[in-house]
């Protein structure tokens, strides 16, 4: 499982960017994700985790890093499709309150304006 790949689809939108992740977010595969987050300049970043079965502590760190960098830049970040396993990992590490979580991509896009 730790060698499972992470694929990232970068979908630009009107006033926002959508990153659709498929696969686990782990220390062995998160560097492309971090790079895409750092290079994103959209006012709102939506990260679709519908295809993410789990995250490890490094993956949680990458999500928190994305939140911090966007907050410092006056931009926002929202998560979509967070399954129970990922949500529990965020709760256990007490970072779940950092994120706006939406039920669907259209809900997140609507909130993005």
C-alpha positions, 0 to 999 in steps of 0.5 A, a space after each residue: 500500500 505505501 507504494 500506491 501512486 497518487 494521481 492529481 488532476 489540475 482543473 482550473 475554474 473561474 476564480 478557483 482551481 480544483 485539484 482532484 486527487 486519486 490514491 492515498 496521500 503518503 510520504 512516498 507520493 506527496 511531493 507533486 501535490 505539494 508542488 501543485 499547491 505551492 504554484 497555485 495562485 487562484 483565490 480559492 483552491 478546492 481539493 477533491 479527496 473523493 478518490 483518496 482512501 487514506 492519508 498518513 501523517 505526512 499527508 496530513 502535514 501536506 494538507 495543513 501546509 496547503 491551508 497555512 500557505 493559502 491563509 497567509 496569502 489571503 486565499 481560501 482552501 476547501 476540501 471535498 469528498 472527505 471519507 470517514 477514514 480521512 476525516 478521523 485522521 484529521 480529527 485525531 490529529 486535531 486539525 479538522 477545524 482548519 478546513 472547510 469541508 463540502 459535500 460535493 465539488 458543485 457545493 465548493 464551487 458555489 461557495 467559491 463564488 
